[in-house]
Amino acid sequence: MEGVTVSSLNFKKYIASAMAIILFFSLLAGVEKVEAAPALNINADGAILIDAETGKVLYEKNADSVLGVASMTKMMTEYLLLDAIKHKKVKWNQEYHVSDLVYKISQDRSLSNVPLRKDGKYTVRELYEAMVIYSANGATIAIAEIIAGSETNFVKMMNEKARKLGLKDFKFVNSTGLNNKDYHGGHTEGTGAEEENVMSPRAVAKLAFHLINEYPEVLKTASIPRKVFREGTDDRIEMINWNEMLPTLLYSYEGIDGLKTGTTDFAGYCFTGTASRDGKRFITVVQNAVDSSGKGSYKARFDETRKMLDYAFNNTTKEEMLPKHFQVKGKETLPVSKGKEKQVKIHTESALNTIIENGEKENYKPVLVLDKNKVNKKGELTAPIKKGEKVGYIKLVPKNGEKITYLTKEGQKKAQVDVVAAENVEKANWFILMIRGIGNFFGDVWDSIFSTIKGWF
Protein backbone atom coordinates (compact mmCIF):
# COMPACT_ATOMS: atom_id res chain seq x y z
CA MET A 1 0.00 0.00 0.00
CA GLU A 2 2.84 2.36 0.90
CA GLY A 3 4.58 1.46 -2.33
CA VAL A 4 1.49 2.38 -4.30
CA THR A 5 1.20 5.74 -2.48
CA VAL A 6 4.83 6.70 -3.11
CA SER A 7 4.54 5.66 -6.74
CA SER A 8 1.39 7.74 -7.11
CA LEU A 9 3.12 10.71 -5.57
CA ASN A 10 6.09 10.36 -7.94
CA PHE A 11 3.73 10.09 -10.89
CA LYS A 12 1.90 13.26 -9.79
CA LYS A 13 5.22 15.10 -9.42
CA TYR A 14 6.22 13.96 -12.90
CA ILE A 15 2.92 15.20 -14.37
CA ALA A 16 3.24 18.54 -12.53
CA SER A 17 6.79 19.04 -13.81
CA ALA A 18 5.78 18.17 -17.37
CA MET A 19 2.84 20.57 -17.19
CA ALA A 20 5.14 23.36 -15.93
CA ILE A 21 7.57 22.81 -18.81
CA ILE A 22 4.73 22.78 -21.35
CA LEU A 23 3.28 25.98 -19.83
CA PHE A 24 6.71 27.68 -19.92
CA PHE A 25 7.24 26.97 -23.61
CA SER A 26 3.64 27.89 -24.40
CA LEU A 27 4.20 31.28 -22.81
CA LEU A 28 7.40 31.74 -24.81
CA ALA A 29 5.57 30.87 -28.01
CA GLY A 30 2.95 33.53 -27.26
CA VAL A 31 5.50 36.26 -26.79
CA GLU A 32 6.68 38.16 -29.84
CA LYS A 33 10.41 37.64 -30.16
CA VAL A 34 12.57 40.73 -30.11
CA GLU A 35 16.09 39.74 -31.09
CA ALA A 36 18.88 41.56 -29.33
CA ALA A 37 21.07 43.69 -31.57
CA PRO A 38 24.34 41.90 -32.25
CA ALA A 39 27.43 43.38 -30.68
CA LEU A 40 29.51 45.04 -33.37
CA ASN A 41 33.13 44.03 -33.53
CA ILE A 42 34.72 46.16 -36.23
CA ASN A 43 38.22 45.13 -37.26
CA ALA A 44 39.81 48.53 -37.80
CA ASP A 45 41.97 50.99 -35.89
CA GLY A 46 39.03 53.40 -35.87
CA ALA A 47 35.39 53.32 -36.96
CA ILE A 48 32.12 55.18 -36.59
CA LEU A 49 28.50 54.73 -37.71
CA ILE A 50 26.05 57.64 -37.80
CA ASP A 51 22.54 58.51 -38.92
CA ALA A 52 23.12 60.74 -41.95
CA GLU A 53 20.09 62.96 -41.26
CA THR A 54 20.77 63.93 -37.65
CA GLY A 55 24.39 62.90 -37.11
CA LYS A 56 23.32 60.65 -34.24
CA VAL A 57 26.20 58.30 -33.37
CA LEU A 58 25.07 54.66 -33.40
CA TYR A 59 28.48 53.01 -32.98
CA GLU A 60 32.05 54.14 -32.49
CA LYS A 61 35.47 52.63 -31.98
CA ASN A 62 38.45 54.86 -31.20
CA ALA A 63 36.44 57.64 -32.82
CA ASP A 64 38.74 60.39 -31.58
CA SER A 65 42.03 58.70 -32.45
CA VAL A 66 44.08 60.62 -35.02
CA LEU A 67 44.72 58.26 -37.93
CA GLY A 68 45.73 58.37 -41.57
CA VAL A 69 42.94 59.10 -44.06
CA ALA A 70 44.65 58.75 -47.45
CA SER A 71 42.31 59.66 -50.35
CA MET A 72 39.29 60.16 -48.09
CA THR A 73 40.96 63.59 -47.95
CA LYS A 74 39.39 64.28 -51.34
CA MET A 75 36.00 64.77 -49.65
CA MET A 76 37.31 68.13 -48.42
CA THR A 77 38.51 69.00 -51.94
CA GLU A 78 35.05 68.02 -53.25
CA TYR A 79 33.38 70.18 -50.60
CA LEU A 80 35.48 73.23 -51.42
CA LEU A 81 34.91 72.84 -55.16
CA LEU A 82 31.14 72.47 -54.81
CA ASP A 83 31.16 75.46 -52.48
CA ALA A 84 33.10 77.49 -55.08
CA ILE A 85 30.64 76.41 -57.79
CA LYS A 86 27.69 77.42 -55.60
CA HIS A 87 29.15 80.89 -54.99
CA LYS A 88 30.02 81.24 -58.71
CA LYS A 89 33.75 81.51 -58.10
CA VAL A 90 34.31 78.55 -60.42
CA LYS A 91 32.27 77.24 -63.39
CA TRP A 92 31.83 73.65 -64.53
CA ASN A 93 32.83 74.44 -68.10
CA GLN A 94 35.85 76.50 -67.03
CA GLU A 95 39.03 75.27 -68.75
CA TYR A 96 42.27 74.43 -67.01
CA HIS A 97 45.78 74.50 -68.48
CA VAL A 98 48.00 71.80 -66.96
CA SER A 99 50.79 72.95 -64.62
CA ASP A 100 54.19 71.24 -64.41
CA LEU A 101 53.33 69.71 -61.02
CA VAL A 102 49.97 68.36 -62.18
CA TYR A 103 51.53 66.93 -65.33
CA LYS A 104 54.29 65.24 -63.33
CA ILE A 105 51.92 63.71 -60.76
CA SER A 106 49.31 62.65 -63.34
CA GLN A 107 51.89 60.64 -65.30
CA ASP A 108 52.70 58.46 -62.28
CA ARG A 109 50.67 55.32 -62.93
CA SER A 110 51.75 53.76 -59.64
CA LEU A 111 49.23 56.23 -58.20
CA SER A 112 45.56 56.49 -59.06
CA ASN A 113 45.53 58.85 -62.05
CA VAL A 114 44.19 59.82 -65.44
CA PRO A 115 47.27 61.00 -67.39
CA LEU A 116 46.91 64.65 -68.36
CA ARG A 117 48.68 66.14 -71.38
CA LYS A 118 51.17 68.92 -70.69
CA ASP A 119 49.58 71.06 -73.39
CA GLY A 120 46.06 69.81 -72.67
CA LYS A 121 42.94 71.72 -71.67
CA TYR A 122 40.43 70.15 -69.32
CA THR A 123 37.11 71.34 -67.95
CA VAL A 124 36.42 71.52 -64.24
CA ARG A 125 33.71 68.89 -64.64
CA GLU A 126 36.12 66.44 -66.28
CA LEU A 127 38.64 66.87 -63.50
CA TYR A 128 35.93 66.63 -60.83
CA GLU A 129 34.59 63.33 -62.22
CA ALA A 130 38.12 61.90 -62.42
CA MET A 131 38.68 62.85 -58.78
CA VAL A 132 35.36 61.58 -57.40
CA ILE A 133 35.06 58.36 -59.43
CA TYR A 134 38.68 57.36 -59.95
CA SER A 135 40.45 59.24 -57.14
CA ALA A 136 42.75 60.78 -59.77
CA ASN A 137 45.50 62.63 -57.90
CA GLY A 138 46.74 64.87 -60.71
CA ALA A 139 43.17 65.98 -61.40
CA THR A 140 42.71 66.74 -57.68
CA ILE A 141 45.77 69.02 -57.56
CA ALA A 142 44.46 70.71 -60.71
CA ILE A 143 41.20 71.50 -58.90
CA ALA A 144 43.17 72.89 -55.95
CA GLU A 145 45.07 75.18 -58.33
CA ILE A 146 41.84 76.30 -60.03
CA ILE A 147 40.28 77.30 -56.72
CA ALA A 148 43.26 78.75 -54.85
CA GLY A 149 45.98 79.41 -57.42
CA SER A 150 48.30 76.87 -55.82
CA GLU A 151 48.01 73.74 -53.72
CA THR A 152 49.83 75.53 -50.88
CA ASN A 153 47.06 78.16 -50.73
CA PHE A 154 44.42 75.46 -51.11
CA VAL A 155 45.74 73.51 -48.11
CA LYS A 156 45.33 76.66 -46.01
CA MET A 157 41.70 76.79 -47.18
CA MET A 158 41.24 73.13 -46.26
CA ASN A 159 42.42 73.60 -42.70
CA GLU A 160 40.43 76.81 -42.30
CA LYS A 161 37.22 75.19 -43.60
CA ALA A 162 37.76 72.19 -41.31
CA ARG A 163 37.84 74.54 -38.31
CA LYS A 164 34.70 76.34 -39.48
CA LEU A 165 32.89 73.03 -39.86
CA GLY A 166 33.76 72.20 -36.26
CA LEU A 167 36.16 69.37 -37.06
CA LYS A 168 38.68 68.39 -34.42
CA ASP A 169 41.71 66.10 -34.55
CA PHE A 170 42.82 66.77 -38.13
CA LYS A 171 45.70 68.10 -40.21
CA PHE A 172 45.77 68.61 -43.97
CA VAL A 173 49.12 68.88 -45.75
CA ASN A 174 47.89 68.32 -49.31
CA SER A 175 44.69 68.12 -51.36
CA THR A 176 45.02 64.48 -52.41
CA GLY A 177 45.77 62.31 -49.39
CA LEU A 178 49.05 61.10 -50.86
CA ASN A 179 52.16 60.91 -48.74
CA ASN A 180 54.22 64.01 -49.48
CA LYS A 181 57.08 61.79 -50.68
CA ASP A 182 54.94 60.96 -53.73
CA TYR A 183 55.25 64.62 -54.79
CA HIS A 184 59.02 64.09 -55.28
CA GLY A 185 59.89 67.49 -53.84
CA GLY A 186 56.82 69.31 -55.13
CA HIS A 187 54.85 69.09 -51.89
CA THR A 188 53.14 72.13 -50.40
CA GLU A 189 55.18 74.79 -48.67
CA GLY A 190 55.50 74.54 -44.90
CA THR A 191 54.89 70.79 -44.78
CA GLY A 192 57.28 67.90 -44.22
CA ALA A 193 58.72 65.85 -47.08
CA GLU A 194 57.03 62.69 -45.79
CA GLU A 195 53.97 64.10 -44.01
CA GLU A 196 50.49 62.77 -44.63
CA ASN A 197 46.97 63.94 -43.84
CA VAL A 198 45.42 62.75 -40.59
CA MET A 199 41.92 62.86 -39.14
CA SER A 200 39.91 61.05 -36.49
CA PRO A 201 36.95 58.87 -37.53
CA ARG A 202 34.63 61.43 -35.93
CA ALA A 203 36.17 64.24 -37.98
CA VAL A 204 35.90 62.19 -41.19
CA ALA A 205 32.25 61.41 -40.45
CA LYS A 206 31.51 65.05 -39.72
CA LEU A 207 33.10 66.10 -43.02
CA ALA A 208 31.04 63.48 -44.89
CA PHE A 209 27.91 64.61 -43.01
CA HIS A 210 28.39 68.22 -44.13
CA LEU A 211 29.29 67.18 -47.67
CA ILE A 212 26.21 65.07 -48.42
CA ASN A 213 23.77 67.29 -46.51
CA GLU A 214 24.97 70.58 -47.98
CA TYR A 215 25.89 69.25 -51.42
CA PRO A 216 23.84 66.06 -51.98
CA GLU A 217 24.58 66.31 -55.70
CA VAL A 218 28.01 64.81 -54.94
CA LEU A 219 26.28 61.42 -54.68
CA LYS A 220 25.20 61.58 -58.34
CA THR A 221 28.88 61.40 -59.30
CA ALA A 222 30.13 59.25 -56.39
CA SER A 223 27.55 56.57 -57.28
CA ILE A 224 28.79 56.11 -60.87
CA PRO A 225 30.41 52.62 -61.03
CA ARG A 226 32.19 53.15 -64.36
CA LYS A 227 32.83 56.03 -66.71
CA VAL A 228 35.17 56.67 -69.62
CA PHE A 229 37.51 59.66 -69.33
CA ARG A 230 38.03 61.48 -72.62
CA GLU A 231 35.85 59.16 -74.68
CA GLY A 232 36.74 59.19 -78.38
CA THR A 233 40.33 60.40 -77.92
CA ASP A 234 43.75 58.79 -77.65
CA ASP A 235 43.63 59.58 -73.91
CA ARG A 236 40.57 57.38 -73.38
CA ILE A 237 40.65 55.63 -69.98
CA GLU A 238 37.90 53.55 -68.39
CA MET A 239 37.51 54.72 -64.81
CA ILE A 240 36.21 52.01 -62.47
CA ASN A 241 35.10 53.42 -59.14
CA TRP A 242 37.32 52.33 -56.25
CA ASN A 243 34.16 52.00 -54.15
CA GLU A 244 33.45 48.40 -55.07
CA MET A 245 30.29 48.29 -52.94
CA LEU A 246 28.47 50.14 -55.70
CA PRO A 247 25.91 48.24 -57.82
CA THR A 248 27.45 45.97 -60.52
CA LEU A 249 30.87 46.01 -58.80
CA LEU A 250 32.58 43.20 -56.87
CA TYR A 251 31.26 43.81 -53.33
CA SER A 252 27.91 45.35 -54.33
CA TYR A 253 25.65 46.41 -51.45
CA GLU A 254 22.00 47.44 -51.77
CA GLY A 255 21.48 51.18 -51.38
CA ILE A 256 25.11 52.28 -51.32
CA ASP A 257 25.88 55.38 -53.39
CA GLY A 258 29.14 56.79 -51.97
CA LEU A 259 31.44 58.00 -50.79
CA LYS A 260 35.28 57.72 -50.77
CA THR A 261 37.99 55.11 -50.41
CA GLY A 262 41.60 55.69 -49.42
CA THR A 263 44.79 53.64 -49.19
CA THR A 264 48.41 54.39 -48.30
CA ASP A 265 51.06 52.45 -46.41
CA PHE A 266 50.60 54.83 -43.48
CA ALA A 267 46.79 54.97 -43.41
CA GLY A 268 46.07 51.38 -44.39
CA TYR A 269 42.76 50.52 -46.07
CA CYS A 270 40.12 53.18 -45.39
CA PHE A 271 36.57 53.83 -46.54
CA THR A 272 33.80 56.34 -45.91
CA GLY A 273 30.55 54.77 -47.06
CA THR A 274 26.96 55.93 -47.23
CA ALA A 275 23.82 53.99 -48.09
CA SER A 276 20.10 54.71 -48.20
CA ARG A 277 17.11 52.36 -47.84
CA ASP A 278 13.48 52.71 -46.74
CA GLY A 279 13.84 56.38 -45.82
CA LYS A 280 16.99 55.77 -43.75
CA ARG A 281 20.51 56.87 -44.64
CA PHE A 282 23.70 56.09 -42.74
CA ILE A 283 27.35 57.12 -42.95
CA THR A 284 30.18 54.78 -41.99
CA VAL A 285 33.92 55.29 -41.58
CA VAL A 286 36.64 52.67 -41.21
CA GLN A 287 40.33 53.48 -40.94
CA ASN A 288 43.04 50.85 -41.34
CA ALA A 289 40.55 48.01 -41.73
CA VAL A 290 41.92 44.48 -41.31
CA ASP A 291 40.58 40.98 -41.88
CA SER A 292 39.94 38.37 -39.17
CA SER A 293 43.63 37.46 -39.13
CA GLY A 294 44.61 41.05 -38.44
CA LYS A 295 45.99 41.67 -41.92
CA GLY A 296 45.03 44.80 -43.84
CA SER A 297 43.33 44.08 -47.14
CA TYR A 298 41.43 45.76 -49.94
CA LYS A 299 38.34 43.66 -49.16
CA ALA A 300 38.45 44.21 -45.38
CA ARG A 301 37.31 47.84 -45.55
CA PHE A 302 34.18 46.75 -47.41
CA ASP A 303 33.54 43.79 -45.10
CA GLU A 304 33.70 46.00 -42.02
CA THR A 305 31.51 48.62 -43.68
CA ARG A 306 28.98 45.92 -44.53
CA LYS A 307 28.84 44.89 -40.86
CA MET A 308 27.96 48.41 -39.75
CA LEU A 309 25.40 48.99 -42.49
CA ASP A 310 23.74 45.61 -41.84
CA TYR A 311 23.53 46.51 -38.17
CA ALA A 312 22.05 49.93 -38.93
CA PHE A 313 19.42 48.77 -41.40
CA ASN A 314 18.41 45.64 -39.46
CA ASN A 315 18.36 47.02 -35.93
CA THR A 316 17.01 50.54 -36.27
CA THR A 317 13.75 52.05 -37.38
CA LYS A 318 12.57 55.54 -38.23
CA GLU A 319 9.68 56.14 -35.85
CA GLU A 320 7.16 58.92 -35.31
CA MET A 321 8.11 59.62 -31.73
CA LEU A 322 5.72 62.54 -31.22
CA PRO A 323 2.64 63.44 -33.30
CA LYS A 324 1.89 66.89 -34.64
CA HIS A 325 0.37 69.18 -31.95
CA PHE A 326 1.74 67.00 -29.14
CA GLN A 327 1.53 68.51 -25.63
CA VAL A 328 3.73 67.56 -22.69
CA LYS A 329 1.54 66.35 -19.84
CA GLY A 330 1.21 69.06 -17.19
CA LYS A 331 2.73 71.67 -19.52
CA GLU A 332 -0.11 72.18 -21.97
CA THR A 333 -0.12 75.95 -21.33
CA LEU A 334 2.26 78.74 -20.41
CA PRO A 335 1.43 81.77 -18.25
CA VAL A 336 1.15 85.09 -20.10
CA SER A 337 2.13 88.51 -18.83
CA LYS A 338 0.24 91.64 -19.98
CA GLY A 339 -2.17 89.64 -22.13
CA LYS A 340 -5.98 89.62 -22.43
CA GLU A 341 -5.70 85.96 -21.41
CA LYS A 342 -3.51 84.85 -18.55
CA GLN A 343 -2.26 81.72 -20.32
CA VAL A 344 -1.74 80.31 -23.80
CA LYS A 345 -1.92 76.77 -25.12
CA ILE A 346 1.30 75.38 -26.63
CA HIS A 347 2.02 72.32 -28.77
CA THR A 348 4.54 70.88 -31.22
CA GLU A 349 4.56 72.51 -34.64
CA SER A 350 4.99 69.18 -36.44
CA ALA A 351 5.52 65.50 -35.82
CA LEU A 352 8.95 64.30 -34.68
CA ASN A 353 10.43 61.38 -36.60
CA THR A 354 13.84 60.01 -35.72
CA ILE A 355 16.04 56.91 -35.91
CA ILE A 356 15.97 54.64 -32.85
CA GLU A 357 16.91 51.04 -32.16
CA ASN A 358 14.09 48.55 -32.67
CA GLY A 359 11.69 48.33 -29.74
CA GLU A 360 13.17 51.36 -27.95
CA LYS A 361 10.32 53.84 -28.51
CA GLU A 362 8.91 53.50 -24.99
CA ASN A 363 12.35 54.10 -23.46
CA TYR A 364 12.36 57.81 -24.37
CA LYS A 365 10.62 60.70 -22.66
CA PRO A 366 9.87 64.17 -24.06
CA VAL A 367 11.50 67.16 -22.36
CA LEU A 368 10.25 70.70 -22.97
CA VAL A 369 12.95 73.37 -23.29
CA LEU A 370 11.68 76.96 -23.33
CA ASP A 371 13.39 79.75 -25.23
CA LYS A 372 15.12 81.94 -22.61
CA ASN A 373 14.61 84.96 -24.83
CA LYS A 374 10.86 84.38 -24.87
CA VAL A 375 10.06 83.84 -21.19
CA ASN A 376 10.80 86.07 -18.19
CA LYS A 377 12.23 84.97 -14.86
CA LYS A 378 8.77 83.80 -13.78
CA GLY A 379 8.50 81.58 -16.85
CA GLU A 380 5.90 83.85 -18.46
CA LEU A 381 5.49 84.82 -22.09
CA THR A 382 4.80 88.49 -22.76
CA ALA A 383 1.82 89.48 -24.90
CA PRO A 384 1.15 90.01 -27.74
CA ILE A 385 1.67 86.41 -28.86
CA LYS A 386 0.94 85.19 -32.38
CA LYS A 387 -0.40 81.75 -33.18
CA GLY A 388 2.51 79.63 -34.47
CA GLU A 389 5.14 81.73 -32.67
CA LYS A 390 8.03 79.54 -31.49
CA VAL A 391 8.39 79.42 -27.70
CA GLY A 392 10.85 76.52 -27.35
CA TYR A 393 11.39 72.93 -28.43
CA ILE A 394 10.97 69.35 -27.28
CA LYS A 395 13.86 66.91 -27.23
CA LEU A 396 13.77 63.20 -26.49
CA VAL A 397 15.82 61.88 -23.59
CA PRO A 398 16.43 58.21 -22.73
CA LYS A 399 14.63 57.31 -19.50
CA ASN A 400 17.71 55.44 -18.27
CA GLY A 401 19.83 58.60 -18.44
CA GLU A 402 22.02 57.31 -21.26
CA LYS A 403 23.66 60.10 -23.25
CA ILE A 404 22.94 60.47 -26.96
CA THR A 405 25.84 61.81 -29.04
CA TYR A 406 25.40 63.91 -32.17
CA LEU A 407 28.15 65.05 -34.54
CA THR A 408 26.82 68.59 -34.96
CA LYS A 409 24.41 71.02 -33.34
CA GLU A 410 22.68 71.42 -36.70
CA GLY A 411 22.07 67.69 -36.85
CA GLN A 412 20.87 67.55 -33.26
CA LYS A 413 18.20 70.15 -34.07
CA LYS A 414 16.74 67.70 -36.59
CA ALA A 415 16.14 65.33 -33.66
CA GLN A 416 14.06 68.02 -31.91
CA VAL A 417 10.73 69.61 -32.73
CA ASP A 418 9.68 73.24 -32.27
CA VAL A 419 6.99 74.11 -29.75
CA VAL A 420 4.70 76.98 -30.75
CA ALA A 421 1.76 78.96 -29.41
CA ALA A 422 -1.50 77.28 -30.40
CA GLU A 423 -3.48 80.54 -30.38
CA ASN A 424 -3.21 84.31 -30.47
CA VAL A 425 -3.04 86.30 -27.26
CA GLU A 426 -3.54 90.04 -27.64
CA LYS A 427 -1.99 92.55 -25.33
CA ALA A 428 -4.38 93.81 -22.63
CA ASN A 429 -5.26 97.52 -22.70
CA TRP A 430 -4.08 99.94 -20.05
CA PHE A 431 -7.35 99.76 -18.08
CA ILE A 432 -7.27 95.99 -17.67
CA LEU A 433 -3.61 96.13 -16.72
CA MET A 434 -4.37 98.83 -14.14
CA ILE A 435 -7.24 96.82 -12.61
CA ARG A 436 -5.02 93.76 -12.45
CA GLY A 437 -2.28 95.81 -10.85
CA ILE A 438 -4.68 97.09 -8.19
CA GLY A 439 -5.99 93.57 -7.61
CA ASN A 440 -2.47 92.22 -7.28
CA PHE A 441 -1.57 95.02 -4.87
CA PHE A 442 -4.51 94.37 -2.55
CA GLY A 443 -4.01 90.65 -2.92
CA ASP A 444 -0.43 91.07 -1.69
CA VAL A 445 -1.62 93.30 1.17
CA TRP A 446 -4.27 90.80 2.20
CA ASP A 447 -1.75 87.96 2.07
CA SER A 448 0.57 89.98 4.30
CA ILE A 449 -2.23 90.76 6.84
CA PHE A 450 -3.38 87.15 6.81
CA SER A 451 0.15 85.89 7.46
CA THR A 452 0.54 88.37 10.36
CA ILE A 453 -2.79 87.38 11.98
CA LYS A 454 -1.99 83.71 11.50
CA GLY A 455 1.25 84.25 13.43
CA TRP A 456 -0.70 85.52 16.47
CA PHE A 457 -2.41 82.21 17.06
N, C-alpha and C positions, 0 to 999 in steps of 0.2 A: 504494500500500500504506500509506504514511504517512497519506494522507488518510483512509483507511478506519479506521485505528487511532485518530486524533484524534476522528473522528466517533463511533466506538464509545465512546470515553472520555466525550465530551460527553453522549451518550445515557445512559450509566451514571450520570453526575452528575445528570442531569435526573430519572432514575428514583429515585435516592437522595433527592434533595430533595423530590420528590413524596411518597415514602414517609414522610419525616420530618414533613411537614405533616399527612398523613393521621393518623399516629400521635399527633401533638400534639392534634389536634381530637378524636380518639378518647378520649384521656385526659381531656380537658375534659368530654366527654359523660358519662364514667363517674364524674365527681366531682359529688356533690350540691352544688348552688349555694346559697351562703349570701350573700344580698344585704346589702351594707353599709347600716347605718342612715343615712337621709338627714340631712344637716346641717340643723338647725333654724335658720331665720332669721325670728325673730318681730319683726314691725313694731310695736313699742310701746316706750315709754320704760323700762318695766320689766316683767319676766315671770318666772314660775317654774312648774315642773311637779313634782309630788311624788306618790309612792305614798301613798294615803290611809290605809293600814293601819299602815305603819311611819314615815311621814314622810320616807322616803328621797328625796333630791333627784335628779331625773332630768335636769333642765335648768334653767338660770337665766340671766337677763340683767338686769344692774344690780339684783340682788335686794336689795341693801342701800341703794339710793337712796331717799331720803324723797320721796314723791310724793303727790299728791292721791288721795283714795279715794272721794269723793262718797258715794253711798248704800250702798256696800259697808260703810260704817260700821254699818249696821243689823244686821249680823251680831253685833256686840257687844251691841246692845240685845236681840236675840233670845236670845243666850247668857244675859244677866242675867235676862231674864224667865223662861226655862225653868229657870234655877237657883232663882229665887224660887218658882216653882211646885213644884219638887222639894222644897224645904225648907218648903213650906206657908205661905209668907209672903204669897202671892197665890193666888187661886183663879180658875179659868177662867170661872166664872159670876158672878164679882164685877162689880158695876156701877160705872160711872164717870160722874161728872157733869162736863160740859165746862167747862174753864176759859176765861177770856177769850183767853189766848194761843193755846190749841189751836183755839178757834173762829176766830180771826183767820187763823191759818196754814192751817187746813183749807179756808177759803173761797177761797184763792188757787189758781185753776185753771191758772195758768201753771206751777205746781208739780204734782208727782204727788200727788194727794189724793183722798179720799172726803170730800165736805163733811159736816161734823158740825153738828147743830143746837145752838144755844146752850143750849136747855133740854132737850136730849136726854140719854138714858141709854144707855150702850153697855157690852156685856160685854167682859171682857178678851179672850175668844176672838175676838170680832168685830174688835176693834182689831188683834190679833195677825195675823189672816188678811189684813187690809187692808195691814198693814206688810210681811208676807213676800211676798204675791202681787203687790201693786200698788205697793209702796214708798210707801205713803201717809204723808206727813210729819206731818200733824196727828195721825193715829193713833199715830205713833211717839212724839211728845212726850207724848201722853196716857199711854202705857205708862210713860214715864220718870217722870211725875208719880205714877202709881199705885205704882211701886216705891219712889221716893225722896222723894216729897212735892213736889219741884220738879226742873226740868231741871238747874239749877245743882248740886244735890246729886247728881243722877244722873251728871253728867259726872265728878264726883269719883270715883264708883264705877267708871265706865268706865276711867279712867286707873289706878286702884288694881288692878282686875281684870287689866288688860293687863300690869302689872308682875308680878302673881302667876302669870300664865300664861307668863311668861318672854319676853314680846314686847319687842323693841327697836325703836328708830327709829319712834316714833309720837307723836301728840298729838291728843287728843280735845277739841274745844271745844263740841260739841253732840251730841245723840243721833241726828240725822237724816242728817248728811253734807251738809246745805245750806251755802252760804256764809252767814255771820252777817248779811250785808246783807239776806238774804231774810226775816229776823226783824223788820225795820223797827223796830229799837230794842229788841226784846224778847229779844235774845240773852242767853246765860247770863252771870252775873256773873263778872268777872275775865278775860273774853276780849275780844279786839278786835272792833270793829264790822264788819270785813271778813275776819276769820279763817276758816279752813276746816280740817277734819280732814286729817291727813297720816299716812301709814304707808308702810313699805317693802313690796315684794312678799313678802319673807320673813315679815314680821310679819302681813300679810294671810293668807298661807297657813297660818301657825301658828294664827291665830284660827279659820280655817275648819276646820283639823284638829281642834282641841279641840271646836268646835261639833258637828261631825257624829259624832265618836267618843264624846263624852260625852252628847250629846242627839240621837241619830240620828232621833228622831221629827220633827225640824225638816224633814227631807226629804219627809215626807208632805204637808206644806203647801207647801213650796218647789216641789214637782213638779206642783202643780195649774196647768194652763194657763189656765183660765178659771173664774171664780166670780162669782156675783151678790152684791153687798153690799146688805143690807136688802131681800131679795126680798119682794115683795108690799106694799111701802110706796111713798110718793111719793119717797123718797130712794134708790130702786133705782138701782144703778150696776153695769154689767158690768165686772168687773175682768179685764183681760187681762194675764197675767204678762209683765213686761218681759224675762224670759229667753226669748227667741224660739228657743232651741235645744231647747225642750221639745217632746215629741210633739204633733203637729197644728198647731204654730205655724210661722212662715215659714222659719226656719233649722234645722228639726228635726234632731236628732242622736241616733242610737241609744244608749240607755243613760243619757242625761243626765237628772238629776233635781234639779238645783240649780245655783247657789246664790243669787248676788246680783249684780245689775247696779248701775252708778252712773255718773252723768254730771253734770258742771258745767263751766263755762267754764275753771275752774282745773285741774280733774282730767282733763278730756278724757273719752273713752269708756273705761270700765273694766268688768271682769267677773271674778267669781270663779265658776268652773264646777266641777262634779263629775259624773262619769259612772261607771257600773259595768257590766261585761260579763265573762262567763266567769270569775267569781270574782276579778276584778281591779277595783279602784276607784282613780281618780286625782283629784287636785285641781289646778286650773290657776288662775293669776292673770295678768291683763293690765291694765296701767295706761297710759292715754293711747295706746290702740291707733290705728294709722293704716293707710290702704290703701297700695297699691304706689306711689302718687304722693306719699305723705307727708302726705296729708290725713286728719284725723280724721273718722271716720264711724260711724254707728250699727252698720252691718254689719261694720266692721273688727274690732271686739272679738270677734265670733262667728267670723269667718274665722280670726283668730289663735288662738283657743281650739281650733277644729277642727284646726288644724295640730298643736298639742301633743297633743291626744287621739288623733289618728290615729297620731302617732309612738309614743305610749305603748302603745296597743293592738296595733299592728302589729309593734313591735320589742322587746317585752318578753314574758316568760313567767313564770308562777308555778311554780317548780320545787321539788321535794323535794331540798334540798341535802344533808341528812343524814338517814338513817333513824332510827327509834326504836332505842334501845340502842346507838347508835354509840359506838365507842371510838377515841380518837386513837392512832395507831400509836406504840408506845414509851411510852405513858402510860395503859396499860390498868388499872394499879393505883396506889394511893397507900400510902406507908408509914404504919403505925399505931403510936402510942405507947401503952403501958400496956394493950394489948389481948391477948386470948387468941391472936389471929392477928397476925402482924407486918405484914400488908398487907391491903388491901381492894380489890375490883374496883369500878371506876366506869364509868358510861356515861350517855348522854343520856337524859333522862326521856321525851322524845317526839321525833317527827320535826321537822325544821326546814324550813319552806317559806317561800320569800321571792321577791320580784320581782327578776329579773335581765334583762339584755339577751339576746336570742336567741343561743344558741351560746356563752355565756360561762361555763357551769357549771364547766368544767375550769380556768378561770382564777382560781378561789378556793381558798383553803386554810383548814382549820379551826385555830383557835388556842384552846387551853385556858387559861382564866383562873380561878385558884383563889381562893376566898373567904379574904381575909386574916384574918378573924375565926375561921376554921375550922382553919387550919394554923399550926403554930409556925414558928420561924425555920429549922428543918431541913426544912420542907415536910411535916411529919407531921400526920395527924389524931390526935386524942386519943380513945381509947375511953371510954365505950361509943358505938358508932355504929349507928344504925338504918337498915335497908334503906329507900331512898327519900329519905334525908336529903340536902339540897342541900349540895354541897361547892364549887360554882363554876358556870361556864357556858362554852359554846363560842361564839365569834363567827367569822364568816367574813371573811377579809382577802384583797383582791386580790393575786395573786402578783407583780404588777408594781409593787406599793407604792403604787398610786393610792389617794387618800383618798376614803372614802365619807362624804357629809354627810347628817345626819339633822336634822330640825327640832327634835325634842325627845328627851330622855333616855328618856321613857316609850315613845316610838315605836321608838327604837333597841333597847330590850329585846325588842321583838317580832321583831327580826331576829337574836335570840340564842336559845339553848336551854339550859335548866338541865342541869347534870351532877349526878348523884346517886350515892350508894352503892348498889351492886347486891346487897349482902348485909349481914346483921347482923354486928357484931363486938362481943362482950361484953368487959367490962373484966376483965383478969386478976386473980386473987386475990393476996393479999399474998405468999404463998409463991413463986408463979411470978415475981412481980416481984423478990423478994429473990434468987432463984436467978439471974435474968437480970442483976441488979445485980452479983452476985459474979462471974458470967461476964464481964461487961463490964469489971469492975475488973481481973481477971487477964489478960483479953485486952489491955487497955491496958498493963499491966505488961510482958507478953510482947513486945508491939510495941516498947516502949521499950528492953528488953534487946536485942532483935534488932537494932534500929537502932544501938545502941551497939557491939555486936559487929561489925556490918557495917562500921562506921567504922574498926575496927582493921585491916582487911585492904585 
